[in-house]
């Protein structure tokens, strides 16, 4: 292999590490979002919700956040 091929393979492995790190970072962000929504759904209403309802609300909120984050990562005015 010549130097250019070696350099290209190093660049590929760094890009895959970066994309994997980005994936873990996003997953962590979505999990934190899910927890915050679940806590809000548990403590904010005056009537206690069922656990299944809290899970559904938190999941819908986190999925919505993930979709918006993928398609509209930053809005600049």
PEDA-V901439 format. One record per pair of residues at least 4 apart in sequence whose ideal C-beta (glycine too) atoms are under 8 Angstrom apart, sorted by the first residue. I is the first residue (numbers start at 1). J is the second residue. Records with the same first field share a line. If there is no record, write none. Layout:
I=J, J
//
This chain:
1=5, 6
2=6
3=7
4=8
5=9
6=10
7=11
8=12
9=13
10=14
11=15
12=16
13=17
14=18
15=19
16=20
17=21
18=22
19=23
20=24
21=25
22=26
23=27
24=28
25=29
26=30, 66, 69
27=31
28=32
29=33, 69
30=34, 62, 65, 66, 69
31=35, 62
32=36
33=37, 61, 62, 65
34=38, 58, 59, 61, 62
35=39, 58
36=40
37=41, 57, 58, 61, 62
38=42, 54, 55, 57, 58
39=43
40=44
41=45, 49, 53, 54, 57, 58
42=49, 54
45=49
49=53, 54, 57
50=54
51=55
52=56
53=57
54=58
55=59
56=60
57=61
58=62
59=63
60=64
61=65
62=66
63=67
64=68
65=69
66=70
67=71
68=72
69=73
//
